[in-house]
Amino acid sequence: MLSGKTAVITGASTGIGACIAKKYASLGAQIAIIYIGSPEIAENVKNEITEKYGVRAEIYYCDVSDFDRCRETVKKITEDFGGFDILVNNAGITRDSLLVTMEETDFDSVINVNLKGCFNMIKVCGRNFLKRKYGKIINIASVSAMKGLAGQANYASSKAGIIALTKVTARELGSRNICCNAIAPGFIMTDMTKDLGKEDEYLSQIPLNRLGNPEDVAKVAAFLADEASDYVTGEVIRVDGGYAM
């Protein structure tokens, strides 16, 4: 389904990002794994992809909040792969706290990674997509942007910004055959969410009566990367079991 395509995925060494990387690889795509943190973990994802699916994968360390580092990383990816077809902006962090007690640095860091990092990557990847007159940009937002969850003034704001950025990007690049969509996951069981301790609270509000897993998000990401979604742009697809409807 994605044979012959190359995907650039941020935050791709763990959680949802790693699951999307493996899903794309299983469909034939080459993968540029952008990570921050443990190189060993990123290398393990790369090795699993190459050994299990027989496609090329490379790892690239990059703090997406750093514009110059994003530009350098994308330049290296372009040199290595000769260009790319798909960008998944998945990298994100949380620094939860009630609004009145939230540190300014925690607000700024979440905005810089989640929202500015998304902007940085779209901007530095734009020339590649414009040159090819083709592209699929998939931004990972959150139902927190729609629900305004307590303790997440920074996170919800960053994800709401991503939704707005998605729609602007879709309008600006649509005439060049470039689609931009967002996925808004609900409560997905990853390392980022496992320590929240609110599983029962969320479960009672989910019509499908189960928590999500990264594969649920990866399946939708696969659809948005495929030609099946060629006439879909500017959309926000919730993957939340009905939690935010």
C-alpha distance (Angstrom), angle and dihedral (degrees) to the residues before:
residue distance angle dihedral
M1 . . .
L2 3.82 . .
S3 3.78 97.5 .
G4 3.80 111.3 147.1
K5 3.81 92.9 19.5
T6 3.79 128.2 114.6
A7 3.79 122.1 -148.6
V8 3.79 128.9 -159.9
I9 3.81 110.7 -155.3
T10 3.80 125.5 -176.6
G11 3.78 120.3 -149.3
A12 3.78 87.1 18.5
S13 3.80 101.3 147.1
T14 3.81 96.9 76.6
G15 3.80 144.0 20.9
I16 3.78 120.7 -7.6
G17 3.81 93.1 -4.9
A18 3.80 93.8 55.4
C19 3.80 90.8 46.5
I20 3.82 91.5 51.8
A21 3.80 90.1 48.2
K22 3.80 91.4 53.3
K23 3.80 92.5 44.6
Y24 3.81 91.9 52.4
A25 3.80 90.8 46.1
S26 3.81 90.2 51.6
L27 3.82 86.9 56.5
G28 3.80 92.6 51.8
A29 3.81 104.2 -94.4
Q30 3.79 125.6 138.7
I31 3.79 111.9 -125.7
A32 3.81 133.7 -140.8
I33 3.80 103.8 -163.5
I34 3.80 112.8 -154.3
Y35 3.79 112.7 -166.7
I36 3.77 144.6 163.5
G37 3.77 120.3 -158.4
S38 3.77 126.5 29.1
P39 3.83 114.9 26.3
E40 3.80 88.6 -163.4
I41 3.80 91.7 60.8
A42 3.81 91.3 47.4
E43 3.81 90.2 48.2
N44 3.80 90.0 51.9
V45 3.81 90.9 55.0
K46 3.79 90.1 48.1
N47 3.80 92.2 50.1
E48 3.78 93.1 47.6
I49 3.80 90.6 51.5
T50 3.79 95.5 48.3
E51 3.80 95.1 43.0
K52 3.80 98.5 41.7
Y53 3.79 100.8 37.0
G54 3.80 104.0 23.2
V55 3.80 95.7 -131.0
R56 3.77 129.7 123.4
A57 3.80 119.2 -94.5
E58 3.80 130.4 174.0
I59 3.80 132.3 -176.6
Y60 3.81 126.9 -132.6
Y61 3.79 126.4 -173.9
C62 3.80 110.6 -138.8
D63 3.79 137.9 154.5
V64 3.80 98.6 -144.9
S65 3.80 91.9 -155.7
D66 3.82 87.9 67.8
F67 3.81 108.0 81.3
D68 3.80 95.8 -163.5
R69 3.79 91.8 49.5
C70 3.82 90.0 50.5
R71 3.80 90.6 51.8
E72 3.80 92.4 49.1
T73 3.80 92.4 46.6
V74 3.79 94.4 49.6
K75 3.80 89.9 47.5
K76 3.81 89.2 54.9
I77 3.81 92.0 46.6
T78 3.80 90.1 50.8
E79 3.79 90.6 51.0
D80 3.80 92.3 47.8
F81 3.81 98.8 44.9
G82 3.80 102.4 23.1
G83 3.79 91.0 -119.1
F84 3.79 136.1 -38.8
D85 3.79 141.3 -115.5
I86 3.81 105.9 -154.5
L87 3.79 134.3 46.5
V88 3.79 121.4 -169.0
N89 3.80 115.0 -170.3
N90 3.78 100.7 -158.6
A91 3.82 104.7 137.9
G92 3.77 111.6 117.6
I93 3.80 145.3 146.5
T94 3.79 137.7 -160.4
R95 3.80 130.1 -142.0
D96 3.79 101.2 173.8
S97 3.78 123.2 -165.6
L98 3.78 138.4 132.6
L99 3.79 111.9 -82.3
V100 3.80 96.8 -112.8
T101 3.80 92.9 50.8
M102 3.81 98.6 37.3
E103 3.79 114.2 120.1
E104 3.78 115.5 -124.0
T105 3.80 89.5 -128.1
D106 3.81 90.5 56.6
F107 3.79 91.2 51.7
D108 3.79 92.1 48.0
S109 3.80 96.1 45.9
V110 3.82 93.4 52.3
I111 3.81 92.5 47.5
N112 3.81 91.2 46.6
V113 3.80 95.6 51.1
N114 3.80 101.5 34.3
L115 3.80 103.6 35.5
K116 3.79 106.9 18.0
G117 3.80 89.7 41.0
C118 3.80 88.8 56.5
F119 3.82 90.8 48.7
N120 3.81 91.6 47.1
M121 3.79 93.4 53.3
I122 3.80 95.2 45.2
K123 3.78 90.4 49.5
V124 3.80 97.2 48.1
C125 3.82 92.2 42.6
G126 3.79 93.3 46.9
R127 3.79 96.6 87.9
N128 3.82 90.9 55.1
F129 3.81 91.7 52.6
L130 3.81 94.2 43.4
K131 3.80 90.8 50.2
R132 3.80 91.5 50.9
K133 3.82 93.4 40.7
Y134 3.76 85.9 -137.4
G135 3.76 138.2 82.5
K136 3.77 147.8 140.8
I137 3.79 116.7 -143.1
I138 3.80 116.6 -173.1
N139 3.79 119.6 -174.9
I140 3.79 122.2 -165.5
A141 3.80 108.6 -135.8
S142 3.81 125.4 161.5
V143 3.78 141.9 -125.7
S144 3.82 84.0 -117.4
A145 3.81 85.6 79.2
M146 3.80 89.1 60.8
K147 3.79 100.7 35.9
G148 3.80 100.1 41.3
L149 3.79 93.6 -138.2
A150 3.79 115.5 -150.7
G151 3.79 113.6 -104.7
Q152 3.78 93.7 26.1
A153 3.80 105.6 88.1
N154 3.79 89.7 132.7
Y155 3.81 97.7 40.2
A156 3.81 95.7 43.0
S157 3.79 91.0 47.3
S158 3.80 92.0 50.4
K159 3.80 92.2 49.1
A160 3.81 93.2 46.0
G161 3.79 86.6 52.4
I162 3.78 89.7 52.4
I163 3.81 90.1 54.6
A164 3.81 90.8 52.2
L165 3.81 91.0 45.0
T166 3.80 89.4 50.9
K167 3.80 92.2 55.6
V168 3.80 94.0 45.9
T169 3.80 91.1 48.7
A170 3.81 91.1 49.0
R171 3.81 90.8 53.3
E172 3.78 95.8 44.7
L173 3.81 98.0 45.4
G174 3.80 102.3 30.6
S175 3.81 94.4 95.2
R176 3.83 88.2 60.9
N177 3.80 92.7 57.1
I178 3.80 92.0 -103.0
C179 3.80 117.0 139.4
C180 3.79 122.9 -157.8
N181 3.79 122.4 -171.3
A182 3.78 138.3 158.8
I183 3.78 134.2 -136.5
A184 3.80 117.8 -149.6
P185 3.80 108.9 -159.8
G186 3.77 121.2 -161.5
F187 3.78 123.3 -155.3
I188 3.82 102.2 -19.9
M189 3.79 118.6 176.6
T190 3.81 106.2 -120.1
D191 3.80 135.8 131.2
M192 3.82 87.6 -90.0
T193 3.80 93.7 58.8
K194 3.81 104.4 30.8
D195 3.80 93.8 87.4
L196 3.81 97.0 50.3
G197 3.80 91.4 90.4
K198 3.80 94.0 -150.4
E199 3.80 100.8 108.3
D200 3.80 95.3 121.1
E201 3.80 92.0 45.7
Y202 3.81 92.4 53.1
L203 3.79 94.5 40.9
S204 3.79 91.8 59.3
Q205 3.83 89.1 58.4
I206 3.82 97.9 47.0
P207 3.83 114.0 93.7
L208 3.81 92.4 -155.2
N209 3.80 87.4 56.7
R210 3.78 97.5 -135.0
L211 3.75 139.0 87.0
G212 3.77 118.2 -111.0
N213 3.77 128.7 -112.5
P214 3.82 131.2 -150.7
E215 3.81 91.3 -102.1
D216 3.82 89.5 63.9
V217 3.80 88.9 59.8
A218 3.81 94.1 40.9
K219 3.81 91.8 57.0
V220 3.81 91.3 57.0
A221 3.81 90.5 44.0
A222 3.81 88.2 54.4
F223 3.81 90.8 53.4
L224 3.81 91.9 49.8
A225 3.82 91.1 50.0
D226 3.81 93.8 49.1
E227 3.80 130.1 82.0
A228 3.80 87.2 -110.4
S229 3.81 86.6 80.4
D230 3.82 97.0 45.9
Y231 3.82 91.4 120.7
V232 3.80 95.1 45.0
T233 3.80 118.6 93.1
G234 3.78 137.6 145.1
E235 3.79 91.2 24.9
V236 3.80 130.1 137.1
I237 3.79 112.4 -150.9
R238 3.78 116.4 -163.7
V239 3.80 116.6 -143.5
D240 3.77 98.1 -173.3
G241 3.81 110.2 112.1
G242 3.80 88.6 -106.9
Y243 3.80 95.1 -56.8
A244 3.83 97.2 134.5
M245 3.80 100.7 34.4
